[in-house]
Amino acid sequence: VLYLIPTPLAPNPHLPTLPTWAESLLPELQIFIVENTRTSKKFLAKTPNINFDNLQFFELNEHTTEQEKSDLAKLLPTFSQNIGLMSEAGCPAVADPGAFIVAKAHTLGIKVVPLVGPSSIMLALMASGMNGQCFAFQGYLPIEKDQKKKKILQFYQLSKQGQSQIFIETPYRNRQFLGDLIQFLPLHTLLCIAYNITGQDEFIQTQTLQYWQKNPPDFHKKPAIFIF
Amino acid sequence: VLYLIPTPLAPNPHLPTLPTWAESLLPELQIFIVENTRTSKKFLAKTPNINFDNLQFFELNEHTTEQEKSDLAKLLPTFSQNIGLMSEAGCPAVADPGAFIVAKAHTLGIKVVPLVGPSSIMLALMASGMNGQCFAFQGYLPIEKDQKKKKILQFYQLSKQGQSQIFIETPYRNRQFLGDLIQFLPLHTLLCIAYNITGQDEFIQTQTLQYWQKNPPDFHKKPAIFIF
């Protein structure tokens, strides 16, 4: 079995760090494919009864080369035990490169079991008030200004046709991205800004671009989701 | 506060029915806006310390008229207590009409807090192995055959460009929908079929349409997600 293991989005002392399934499942796993070994070890360290001596970690992230991916894919059928897949935060194989290993598991006939946990995309969408019956996650936009403008205008048309458009941005570019939206789109456009979701300072508000222009949120370097 | 309360997708005696937050939060709420009063009462009945005498339920679903929606929107600012929003199953305001009341809450300055819980869309996407960095939830397709074919071919083009396409269908039409895909799309197309997610007979597999043609899944009348 390949278990898809969601991890916490934000530290919050009022929330239990681990769901109840984690305490029984995690100590049984010895092989982990992870986006970031350090954060995964930190997460596992909070679980009772984990013996780190026996654990093997394989990294799969945006720095993984095609050759390394191919090597990992070849290892997959040799594992005689259950495997855990973990993202740096949130749900693995969504907005990270983990889908590669899940696809491989399907071709090898390995059973894939997704576990329930936090997804910043889904939590932001639920709480946005935007259309949740038709939506697209567009990920990151191009960095080059003209290309970015073209994409933003194209996605704005889809939004006007009723499909909610969901984006993430590298946290230190949040302010610039909001500035781009204010520059390129009509100021009456509704934009949901959600940051530090599940954290103590969780912020989720849907307002017009005009409102955001006058009341810029304090979200520099904080993980954020944008929806229009 | 408007709490967005996810509910279980499928009965499973091996999973705890309620997340830990539910036992402390739910007994404090007396006003619920729900997709289906009966299923919500059934869910609440499993929570300790719920006093049904004090609870008020308001329904919001696909049968709610514009007049009833407008009446509910007018009631919203008169509630002096926290409110819970619940879908029939899974995350409220995603693939159901609940977003209407969330949008209203934002315009009234009511804080919106989404709680972590199961989303069949997200669980299916994670476990599909399909691209999770760019995806669209297209909801239900038109029933009329020519219109449906047109939409399927259009979404197939988006899928070829790298955007995973996610669909739901009314459970008794699952077999027909699979038949349509087999008829309209190339047989080498990969399709993920996921049904009874989180249930004891959870099924999630990604195979070619050719495979599905030869090995049709046993999913008649079961809630399913399709991804290509």
Interface residues (C-beta under 8 A of the other chain):
Chain A: L4 L15 P16 P19 T20 W21 C91 P92 A93 V94 A95 D96 P97 G98 A99 F100 V102 A103 K104 A105 H106 V112 V113 P114 V116 G117 P118 S119 I121 M122 L123 A124 L125 M126 A127 S128 G129 M130 N131 G132 Q133 C134 F135 A136 F137 Q138 G139 Q163 I197 T198 E202 I204 Q205 T206 Q207
Chain B: L4 L15 P16 P19 T20 W21 C91 P92 A93 V94 A95 D96 P97 G98 A99 F100 V102 A103 K104 A105 H106 V112 V113 P114 V116 G117 P118 S119 I121 M122 L123 A124 L125 M126 A127 S128 G129 M130 N131 G132 Q133 C134 F135 A136 F137 Q138 G139 Q163 I197 T198 E202 I204 Q205 T206 Q207
